[in-house]
Amino acid sequence: MPHDVSLITTIAAALGFGLVFGFIATRLRLPALVGYLAAGILIGPATPGFVADAALAGQLAEIGVMLMMFGVGLHFSLDDLWEVRKIALPGAVLQIAAATAMGMGLAHWWGWSLGGGLVFGLALSVASTVVLLRALEERGILDSFNGRIAVGWLVVEDLVTVIVLVLLPPLAGSLGGDPAGAHGAASADAHATAEASRSLLATLGITLGQVAIFIGFMLLVGRKLFPWILWQVARTNSRELFTLCVIAAAVGIAYAATKLFGISFALGAFFAGMVLRESELSHRAANESLPLRDAFAVLFFVSVGMLFEPSILTEEPLQVLAVIAIIVFGKSLAAFLLVVLLRYPAKTALMVSASLAQIGEFSFILAALGISLK
């Protein structure tokens, strides 16, 4: 009897090749995630031979993001987030502005449109919280003050990116794009422009309101409800039920945050972890969910590797080098100067600047949205 086993095939290939290449990477004294990325390139559509299902891999990667961000939330309290607000909030916003300006300048040099340059710059400005967490955990500095600053900084970046994703469609017409149903008529006269401005303000207000309602719900209700549920399950003395409760909380809250409040999966899972941290069972929850988090983390990095097209290195080498220069050096230098100007030690500035020398999953989401809006 024929069966469609594309999901099983994708998981088996990602984990199997991830194990082999991760092992090789560690033997070469490289981080295991380098091997996972290499495995993704091997089973991706840009290389010959076996090709895994990229769509399924992307969805599995989302689960990995949820579980990893949930795990961070279990170690990152609301007090920790509040403690680093004076550096994370202004620093992240200014760093996004600086990196976006660098990306727009490069895109203008290439002859791109204003809207294309803006989306490109924004995609370069945000870093991956997941990649950072993996690096901090491997070095045992996730719970340090500098580690908390770096995580708080990237959480602010994620929040800003969520707002950007909501605002891009209504702004696409004025940026030279072609949003569905807009047909470029929104700016035909002053009245239409005023209407568009009001619509934009309403969209921004709704987005900020949804974020505020979600955070308020998690603070007022979630901090009491979810730890209580965890205690009730723990009283059954069933390890399976306890693990199931933890995973269901991580994935369920992340899904509800996206569907009901427009929050990203990653941020929803992060706040789920933070409210469960209020429970005395948080350490047990972290330990019970660790094996599953690690397995899906591999799937995340493999899925990122599947996006890579090696041919771009020979077709557009100078453009690739220019983009790398902005990501690795431009963003890092801007962050370093901002942290120093905010009167924090050079060690903190180095930690934050090194943490930002990469881009993340939101970069690909922004790029995809920009393409869809033309």
N, C-alpha and C positions, 0 to 999 in steps of 0.2 A: 504494500500500500504506500503510495507516495505521500511524503509529508513535507511541508514548508518549514525548514529548520534554519532559516536565515538568522534568527535571533540567537539560537544556540551556536551556530557557526561563527557569528560575529564575536560572541563572548569567548568561545574557545580559542579563536585565532588571536584575539586581543590579549587574553591572559597568557596563552602559550608563548607567543612571540615576545610579549612583555617580560615574561620570566627569563627567556633566553637572553634578550638584549639587555635587560636590567642586570643580569648576572655578569655579562661581559663588561658593562659600564663600570660596575663596582670593582671588578678585577683590574680595570684600567685606572682605578682611583678617581672615577667620575661619579657624580650623583646618579642614583638609579633612574631618576626621571629622564635623564638624557637617553638612556636605553629605551624607556617607554616611548619617547618621541620617535626614536629611530624605528621602533617596531611599527608605529603608526605610519611612517613614511613607506615602509616595506609593504604593508597590506592596504595602502591607500590607492586611489584611482590613478595617481600620476606615475606609478611604477608598474612594470610588467609583472605578470604572474597573478597569484590569488588577490582578489579585491574584496574586502569586507563591505558590508552594508553601511555606508557613511551616515545615512539617516538614523538607523538604529543605534549606531555608535554615538551619535550626537545626543540621543535621548538617554542612553546609559550614562553618558558624561554628565548630563544634568543631574542625575541621581547622585553621581559622585560629588558634584559641586554642593548639593544639598547636605550630604552627610559630612563632608569636610567642614563646611561652614557651621553646621550644627555642632561639630566637635569643638570648633574654636569658641563658639558661644558658651559651651560648657566650662571653658577656662577663662572667659572674658566677661566680667560682671559689668553691670550698668555703671557702677562706681568707677571702674577702670576706664570706660568710655568717657564719662564725665571728667575724669581726671586729666585727660589729654586733649580736651576740647579747645584749649587756648592755642595749641599749636596745630592740631589736626584740622580744624575747621578753616581758619584763614590760610594755612599752608596749602591744603589740598586745593582750595578754590583758586588761589593765585598760581599754583603750579599747573593746574589744568589750563588756565588762561595763557601762561607762558608757552607751554608745550603746543597748544592749539595754534598760537601765533607762529611758532616755528614751522609747524606742518602746513599752515596756510601760505607762508612765505615760500616754502619749497614747491607747493602745488602751483602757486602763481608763476614761479620761474618755469615750470613745466607747461604753462599755458592753460591750466585748468580754470573752471569757472569759480566764482565766489562760493557758491553752495558746495561744490565738490571739494574745494579746499578746506571749507569749514568742517565738513564731515570727516575728511582725511585727518585734519589736525586733531579733532576730538578723539578719533580712533587711536591716535598715537599718544594722547594725553593720559589715558587711563591704564592702570596696571592690574594684573591678576592677583586678587586676594588669595586665591587658592595656591598659586605658585609661591607666593611669599610665605604662606603658612607652612607649606611643605619645607621650605628652606629653613625657616625659624625652628620648626620642630626637630629637624635633623641636627641642628646645632644646639638644641636645648636652651634657646633664648626667647622662646615664645612668651614666657611669663615675666621677662625682664621689663623694666620701665621703657627702654628704647624699643623693645619688641611691641609693647602695647601702643606706643606712639605710632609705629609703622602700621600696625593693624588698624588703629583708629583712623589714620590718614586715608587708608585704602577703603575703609567703610564709608567715609565721607565722599570719596570719589565714586563709589557705587551709587550712593544716593543722588549725587549730581547727575550721573549718567542716566539713571531712571527718569529724572526730570527731562533731560535732553531727548531721550527716546520718545517721550510723550509730546514734546514741543516741536520736534522736527516736521511731522506731517503738516500741521497748520502753517508752518513757516516756509514750507517747500516752494510755494508759488512765488514768494518774494525773493527766494534765493536762486531762482532760475530752474527749479525743478518742475515736475508735472505730477502732483498728487492726484490720486484717483478722484474724479468728479470735480476737480478744481477748474481745469481747462484754462488756467491763467486769467480768469475774469475777476478775481478778487480785488485786483488793484486797478480796475478800469477807471474808477473815478474816486473822488474824495470820500463819498458816502460809503462805497464798498471798502475802502481802506480803513475807515473808522470801524465798520462792522467787523473786519478781519482783526483789528486790534482788540476789540471787545471780546471776540471769540478766543483770541490768544490768551487774554487775561483770565477769561473764564476757565480755559483749559488748565492754565497754570494753577489757578485757585483750587480747582477740583483735584488736581494731582497732589498738591501740597496738603489739601484737606484729607485725602485718602491715606497719605503717609502718616499724618498726625493721628488720624483715627486708629490706624493699625497699631502704631506705637503706644497710644493711650490705652487701647484694649489690652495689649500685652502687658503693660505696666499695672493696670488696675485689676484686670481679670486674670490674665494669663499667669502672673506671678503667684497667685493663690490657687487657681484651678489646676494647672498642669502638674505642679509638685504634689498636690493632693491626690490626683489620679495615679501618679507614680507610686505614692505610698500605698494606695489601695491594692495595686497590682503586686507590689513587693510583698505584701502580707499573705499572698497566696503561696509564697515560697516556691514559685515556679520560675526557674531561670528562663525558660522559653518565652513565657508570657511577659516577663520583665524586658527581655531583649526586644520582643515584638512591640511592646508599648513605647520603648525608646525610639525605634525606627519609625513606627507609625506617627509619633509626635513630630519627628524631624521632617519626614516627607509630607505628612498631612498638613502641618502648619505652613510649610513652604508653598504647597499647592494652593491652599486657601488664601494665602497672602497675595499670590499672583492673580487668582481668579476674582477675588472679592475686592482687593484694594489696589491692584495694579503694581504691587511690589515685586521685585525680581525673586526668583526661587532662592538665590543665594542669600539675600537679605532676610527673607522670611525664615529660612532655616537658622540663620545667625541669631535672630531675636528669639527663636524657639529655644536654642541652646542657652541663651542668657537667662531666660525666665526659669528654665529647669535647673540652672545653677543655684537658684535659691533653695533648692531641696538638698537635704543632707545626703541624698542618694546620688548626687551629681557625679561623684567620682566613680561609683559603680556603673552609672549610665555610660560614662565615657569609656570605661574598660570593656563593657559588654558590646558596645557598638564599634570598637576599634577594628576588629578583623574585617567587618563589612565595609567600613570606611576606607581601609587600605586597599581592598579589592577594587572598589569602585573608583578610587583615586587613580589606579592603574588605567582603568578604562577611560578616564578623563584625559590623561596625558596621551594615550594612544590615539584617541579621537582628534586631539589637536595636531598630532603628527600626520594624520590622514589628510589634513587640509593643505599640506605643503606640496608645491609643485617644483621639483628640482630644476626644470627647464627655465624658470624665471631667472636663475643665477647666470645663465649664458645669454639670455635674451635682453635683460635689463640690468647688467651688473652695477653700473654707476648709480642708478636709481635705488637699488637695494642697499648699496653702501651708504647712500645719503640718508635713507630711512633709518638704518641701523645707527648711524651717527646721532640722529635726533633722539632715538629711544635710549641708547646706552649712555651717551655723553650729554646731549642737550638737556634732557629731562633731569638727569642726575645733578648736573651743575646748577640748574635753576632751583631744584629742591634744596641742595646744599646751601646756596646763598640765602634762600628764604628762611631756613631753620636758623642760620647764623644771625640773620637780621632780627629774628624773633627772640634772640638772646638765649639760645640754647647751646650747650657745649658742642665742640666739633665732633666728638664721638657720636652724639645723637644725630648730627647732620649727616655724617658718613653712613650711619645705619639707614636713615630714611632715604638718602639719595641712592644707595645701592639697592634698596628694596624696589625702587621705581624704575630700574633699568630694564624694563620688560613691558610688554603689553599683554592684555588678557582677553577673556572670552567676550567681554563687552565690546572690545575693539571689532571683532568679527560681526557682532550683532549690529553695531552702528554702521559698518560698511555695507552689510546686507540691506539695511533700511535705506541707506543713501542710494544704493543701486535701484531699489524698488521705487524710489521717489524720483529717479532719473536726475 
